[in-house]
């Protein structure tokens, strides 16, 4: 089952990365379309003006093939992740999803027909190498398909309490500190969302009634919404340099803890701790390097490759998880 788990998780990461790139290209096409038509910001004429403009813009995005293809791939990614969690451990699946960053680089290079700079490639190599080293050394083992009710009080309650604590501490903070704290809170929430999804899909063997009649399925949606909102707060509070390492590492490490507490999963310790720590350090270094690279600064994916170079100014990239 390990090979199937790895395959499904990597396909989920590839699907999600492709969705991000395609929807990013649709957004760039729409921005350039507005610029050609001479549509700047709406003149001040009441609070409803910008809202109507945003609604019209999203309505036009819904008609763009790239955006629709991206939406379909997002749905596919969710199904693949659910499949990976159904047959494999949370401790293996969630760290593997960090490969989405690697696939974003590869797919984006093809779609936008631009090569990222050497610094970006080096950052992704560090992240990919660290991820592989950590997983090979840790060798996460599968556990129970579902958690015992009492374990959810400990694991779920602990994760929820951690998120509340991080958000509380982040409230008076500013800049990089706030971005890092909210990024970590978002990471814990994403890990909890995946744990809830594993709990839900673990009941598929009991029939659809067991799946749709259990609270975990609906808690998954609620936790995912909280994670998304916290992620947006982290991106708005400071640079990716502060939030990305906390987000990438926090999700993976929290998933290992939740996998152990909820589903009796385990990782190798002892002498394996050293390569695991090196892997974690490489993942963090790769995330920081990525945050500094020009690929996320509005230069690499800022214009549609179907237009002439220089036909539109750079559009700041909206980071995606």
TIMAR-762171 format. One record per residue (C-alpha): residue number from 1; x, y, z. Coordinates in nm, 3 decimals. Example, Ala and Ser with C-alpha at 12.3 -4.5 7.8 and 13.67 -1.06 7.14 Angstrom:
REM TIMAR-762171
k, X, Y, Z
1, 1.230, -0.450, 0.780 .
2, 1.367, -0.106, 0.714 .
REM end
This chain:
REM TIMAR-762171
k, X, Y, Z
1, 0.000, 0.000, 0.000 .
2, 0.297, 0.234, 0.052 .
3, 0.365, 0.264, -0.321 .
4, -0.002, 0.337, -0.391 .
5, -0.010, 0.596, -0.112 .
6, 0.298, 0.773, -0.248 .
7, 0.157, 0.767, -0.602 .
8, -0.181, 0.910, -0.499 .
9, -0.025, 1.177, -0.278 .
10, 0.217, 1.288, -0.551 .
11, -0.065, 1.294, -0.807 .
12, -0.268, 1.507, -0.564 .
13, 0.028, 1.746, -0.531 .
14, 0.071, 1.758, -0.911 .
15, -0.299, 1.820, -0.964 .
16, -0.309, 2.099, -0.708 .
17, 0.005, 2.260, -0.849 .
18, -0.136, 2.245, -1.203 .
19, -0.461, 2.401, -1.081 .
20, -0.270, 2.688, -0.920 .
21, -0.068, 2.755, -1.236 .
22, -0.370, 2.739, -1.470 .
23, -0.583, 2.966, -1.251 .
24, -0.288, 3.202, -1.217 .
25, -0.264, 3.224, -1.596 .
26, -0.638, 3.292, -1.620 .
27, -0.599, 3.574, -1.364 .
28, -0.308, 3.722, -1.562 .
29, -0.508, 3.704, -1.885 .
30, -0.798, 3.886, -1.718 .
31, -0.567, 4.153, -1.578 .
32, -0.410, 4.216, -1.918 .
33, -0.755, 4.221, -2.079 .
34, -0.864, 4.494, -1.837 .
35, -0.547, 4.693, -1.904 .
36, -0.600, 4.677, -2.281 .
37, -0.951, 4.807, -2.231 .
38, -0.816, 5.085, -2.014 .
39, -0.998, 4.966, -1.702 .
40, -0.819, 5.099, -1.399 .
41, -0.959, 5.102, -1.047 .
42, -1.322, 5.203, -1.021 .
43, -1.374, 5.571, -0.940 .
44, -1.486, 5.647, -0.588 .
45, -1.862, 5.633, -0.598 .
46, -1.970, 5.439, -0.296 .
47, -1.868, 5.116, -0.134 .
48, -2.065, 4.906, -0.380 .
49, -1.850, 5.017, -0.679 .
50, -1.540, 4.805, -0.606 .
51, -1.762, 4.516, -0.498 .
52, -1.949, 4.519, -0.829 .
53, -1.617, 4.539, -1.014 .
54, -1.484, 4.234, -0.826 .
55, -1.802, 4.039, -0.895 .
56, -1.779, 4.119, -1.267 .
57, -1.413, 4.020, -1.273 .
58, -1.479, 3.683, -1.110 .
59, -1.774, 3.627, -1.343 .
60, -1.540, 3.676, -1.640 .
61, -1.284, 3.441, -1.484 .
62, -1.551, 3.171, -1.464 .
63, -1.573, 3.181, -1.844 .
64, -1.202, 3.137, -1.903 .
65, -1.097, 2.781, -2.001 .
66, -0.778, 2.794, -1.794 .
67, -0.972, 2.887, -1.480 .
68, -1.231, 2.614, -1.537 .
69, -0.959, 2.356, -1.599 .
70, -0.790, 2.465, -1.277 .
71, -1.116, 2.426, -1.083 .
72, -1.156, 2.075, -1.217 .
73, -0.801, 1.987, -1.115 .
74, -0.863, 2.122, -0.764 .
75, -1.157, 1.887, -0.727 .
76, -0.945, 1.600, -0.861 .
77, -0.671, 1.687, -0.613 .
78, -0.915, 1.658, -0.321 .
79, -1.026, 1.315, -0.440 .
80, -0.666, 1.197, -0.482 .
81, -0.573, 1.321, -0.135 .
82, -0.874, 1.143, 0.013 .
83, -0.770, 0.825, -0.168 .
84, -0.413, 0.854, -0.039 .
85, -0.536, 0.903, 0.318 .
86, -0.773, 0.608, 0.282 .
87, -0.490, 0.366, 0.201 .
88, -0.193, 0.530, 0.374 .
89, -0.080, 0.711, 0.685 .
90, -0.132, 1.078, 0.761 .
91, 0.238, 1.099, 0.853 .
92, 0.333, 1.002, 0.497 .
93, 0.066, 1.176, 0.290 .
94, 0.087, 1.529, 0.430 .
95, 0.467, 1.569, 0.402 .
96, 0.448, 1.438, 0.046 .
97, 0.200, 1.713, -0.043 .
98, 0.486, 1.962, 0.003 .
99, 0.599, 1.835, -0.338 .
100, 0.327, 2.065, -0.475 .
101, 0.589, 2.343, -0.465 .
102, 0.820, 2.140, -0.688 .
103, 0.543, 2.062, -0.935 .
104, 0.439, 2.428, -0.941 .
105, 0.785, 2.517, -1.066 .
106, 0.785, 2.246, -1.333 .
107, 0.430, 2.305, -1.458 .
108, 0.466, 2.682, -1.439 .
109, 0.781, 2.670, -1.648 .
110, 0.585, 2.495, -1.924 .
111, 0.265, 2.702, -1.905 .
112, 0.437, 3.041, -1.878 .
113, 0.726, 2.941, -2.107 .
114, 0.980, 3.103, -1.877 .
115, 1.265, 2.943, -1.689 .
116, 1.300, 3.032, -1.321 .
117, 1.643, 3.157, -1.216 .
118, 1.915, 2.940, -1.066 .
119, 1.835, 3.052, -0.712 .
120, 1.482, 2.920, -0.749 .
121, 1.602, 2.584, -0.878 .
122, 1.846, 2.559, -0.586 .
123, 1.569, 2.634, -0.335 .
124, 1.345, 2.367, -0.482 .
125, 1.631, 2.118, -0.491 .
126, 1.688, 2.178, -0.118 .
127, 1.319, 2.138, -0.043 .
128, 1.284, 1.824, -0.253 .
129, 1.603, 1.667, -0.115 .
130, 1.501, 1.749, 0.242 .
131, 1.157, 1.602, 0.191 .
132, 1.300, 1.279, 0.049 .
133, 1.561, 1.252, 0.326 .
134, 1.304, 1.307, 0.602 .
135, 1.058, 1.051, 0.467 .
136, 1.325, 0.788, 0.399 .
137, 1.470, 0.826, 0.747 .
138, 1.134, 0.849, 0.926 .
139, 0.966, 0.568, 0.726 .
140, 0.614, 0.646, 0.859 .
141, 0.419, 0.330, 0.936 .
142, 0.043, 0.289, 0.883 .
143, -0.187, 0.269, 1.183 .
144, -0.561, 0.245, 1.241 .
145, -0.800, 0.362, 0.965 .
146, -1.004, 0.561, 1.218 .
147, -0.934, 0.714, 1.557 .
148, -1.093, 0.626, 1.886 .
149, -1.335, 0.891, 2.021 .
150, -1.120, 0.962, 2.323 .
151, -0.815, 1.022, 2.102 .
152, -0.998, 1.302, 1.923 .
153, -1.038, 1.481, 2.256 .
154, -0.660, 1.477, 2.295 .
155, -0.542, 1.517, 1.935 .
156, -0.821, 1.736, 1.798 .
157, -0.854, 1.937, 2.117 .
158, -0.479, 1.988, 2.134 .
159, -0.461, 2.105, 1.773 .
160, -0.755, 2.339, 1.822 .
161, -0.604, 2.480, 2.140 .
162, -0.272, 2.535, 1.961 .
163, -0.443, 2.728, 1.683 .
164, -0.631, 2.948, 1.932 .
165, -0.308, 3.014, 2.123 .
166, -0.113, 3.105, 1.809 .
167, -0.387, 3.338, 1.685 .
168, -0.408, 3.504, 2.028 .
169, -0.032, 3.562, 2.039 .
170, -0.036, 3.688, 1.677 .
171, -0.301, 3.955, 1.741 .
172, -0.068, 4.219, 1.891 .
173, 0.226, 4.114, 1.670 .
174, 0.318, 4.288, 1.347 .
175, 0.518, 4.213, 1.036 .
176, 0.724, 3.895, 1.010 .
177, 0.632, 3.772, 1.358 .
178, 0.261, 3.795, 1.284 .
179, 0.304, 3.628, 0.944 .
180, 0.502, 3.339, 1.097 .
181, 0.252, 3.285, 1.379 .
182, -0.049, 3.290, 1.146 .
183, 0.136, 3.069, 0.898 .
184, 0.197, 2.815, 1.172 .
185, -0.166, 2.837, 1.287 .
186, -0.275, 2.776, 0.927 .
187, -0.038, 2.478, 0.903 .
188, -0.182, 2.318, 1.218 .
189, -0.532, 2.376, 1.079 .
190, -0.443, 2.215, 0.745 .
191, -0.297, 1.914, 0.926 .
192, -0.613, 1.886, 1.137 .
193, -0.823, 1.910, 0.820 .
194, -0.630, 1.619, 0.669 .
195, -0.670, 1.416, 0.988 .
196, -1.046, 1.474, 0.984 .
197, -1.057, 1.377, 0.616 .
198, -0.871, 1.055, 0.695 .
199, -1.124, 0.982, 0.970 .
200, -1.410, 1.038, 0.724 .
201, -1.272, 0.826, 0.438 .
202, -1.175, 0.555, 0.688 .
203, -1.547, 0.491, 0.732 .
204, -1.611, 0.427, 0.363 .
205, -1.583, 0.054, 0.421 .
206, -1.892, 0.074, 0.643 .
207, -2.099, 0.221, 0.361 .
208, -2.211, 0.570, 0.252 .
209, -2.441, 0.608, 0.554 .
210, -2.147, 0.575, 0.791 .
211, -1.951, 0.835, 0.595 .
212, -2.224, 1.098, 0.561 .
213, -2.366, 1.030, 0.904 .
214, -2.041, 1.095, 1.090 .
215, -1.941, 1.436, 1.222 .
216, -1.586, 1.415, 1.081 .
217, -1.696, 1.482, 0.723 .
218, -1.856, 1.814, 0.815 .
219, -1.578, 1.906, 1.056 .
220, -1.337, 1.864, 0.764 .
221, -1.510, 2.146, 0.576 .
222, -1.513, 2.374, 0.880 .
223, -1.145, 2.312, 0.959 .
224, -1.050, 2.367, 0.595 .
225, -1.228, 2.703, 0.590 .
226, -1.047, 2.814, 0.907 .
227, -0.713, 2.703, 0.759 .
228, -0.780, 2.899, 0.438 .
229, -0.873, 3.218, 0.626 .
230, -0.566, 3.193, 0.849 .
231, -0.351, 3.142, 0.540 .
232, -0.483, 3.461, 0.384 .
233, -0.413, 3.644, 0.709 .
234, -0.055, 3.516, 0.708 .
235, 0.001, 3.631, 0.349 .
236, -0.144, 3.972, 0.431 .
237, 0.064, 4.017, 0.747 .
238, 0.410, 3.981, 0.600 .
239, 0.635, 3.834, 0.336 .
240, 0.652, 3.472, 0.227 .
241, 0.995, 3.456, 0.389 .
242, 0.824, 3.460, 0.727 .
243, 0.515, 3.250, 0.658 .
244, 0.632, 2.984, 0.409 .
245, 0.874, 2.789, 0.633 .
246, 0.620, 2.781, 0.918 .
247, 0.350, 2.671, 0.675 .
248, 0.550, 2.396, 0.502 .
249, 0.720, 2.254, 0.811 .
250, 0.425, 2.307, 1.043 .
251, 0.187, 2.103, 0.828 .
252, 0.430, 1.811, 0.792 .
253, 0.538, 1.794, 1.157 .
254, 0.187, 1.845, 1.296 .
255, 0.064, 1.564, 1.072 .
256, 0.328, 1.332, 1.217 .
257, 0.209, 1.416, 1.570 .
258, -0.160, 1.381, 1.484 .
259, -0.092, 1.055, 1.301 .
260, 0.068, 0.915, 1.615 .
261, -0.194, 1.041, 1.860 .
262, -0.504, 0.966, 1.653 .
263, -0.419, 0.670, 1.429 .
264, -0.131, 0.500, 1.616 .
265, 0.114, 0.574, 1.332 .
266, 0.485, 0.581, 1.410 .
267, 0.817, 0.700, 1.269 .
268, 1.168, 0.572, 1.329 .
269, 1.364, 0.740, 1.608 .
270, 1.706, 0.669, 1.758 .
271, 1.989, 0.725, 1.510 .
272, 1.732, 0.817, 1.244 .
273, 1.663, 1.144, 1.425 .
274, 1.980, 1.299, 1.279 .
275, 1.893, 1.255, 0.909 .
276, 1.534, 1.348, 0.993 .
277, 1.655, 1.674, 1.147 .
278, 1.878, 1.742, 0.845 .
279, 1.580, 1.679, 0.617 .
280, 1.365, 1.922, 0.815 .
281, 1.643, 2.184, 0.799 .
282, 1.670, 2.144, 0.421 .
283, 1.294, 2.179, 0.383 .
284, 1.306, 2.500, 0.586 .
285, 1.601, 2.635, 0.387 .
286, 1.429, 2.553, 0.060 .
287, 1.112, 2.728, 0.173 .
288, 1.307, 3.040, 0.271 .
289, 1.497, 3.034, -0.057 .
290, 1.171, 3.002, -0.248 .
291, 1.023, 3.299, -0.063 .
292, 1.324, 3.513, -0.165 .
293, 1.333, 3.394, -0.526 .
294, 1.212, 3.606, -0.816 .
295, 0.966, 3.332, -0.910 .
296, 0.734, 3.443, -0.631 .
297, 0.802, 3.813, -0.671 .
298, 0.580, 3.891, -0.967 .
299, 0.845, 3.846, -1.243 .
300, 0.818, 3.483, -1.349 .
301, 0.442, 3.441, -1.394 .
302, 0.334, 3.803, -1.431 .
303, 0.245, 3.808, -1.801 .
304, 0.060, 3.575, -2.034 .
305, 0.307, 3.399, -2.269 .
306, 0.054, 3.451, -2.547 .
307, 0.121, 3.825, -2.542 .
308, 0.426, 4.015, -2.652 .
309, 0.694, 4.067, -2.385 .
310, 0.652, 4.394, -2.204 .
311, 0.291, 4.440, -2.314 .
312, 0.174, 4.458, -1.956 .
313, 0.333, 4.556, -1.627 .
314, 0.408, 4.296, -1.365 .
315, 0.117, 4.171, -1.164 .
316, 0.201, 4.070, -0.805 .
317, 0.146, 3.700, -0.762 .
318, -0.117, 3.591, -0.514 .
319, 0.044, 3.307, -0.315 .
320, -0.147, 2.980, -0.294 .
321, -0.100, 2.696, -0.057 .
REM end
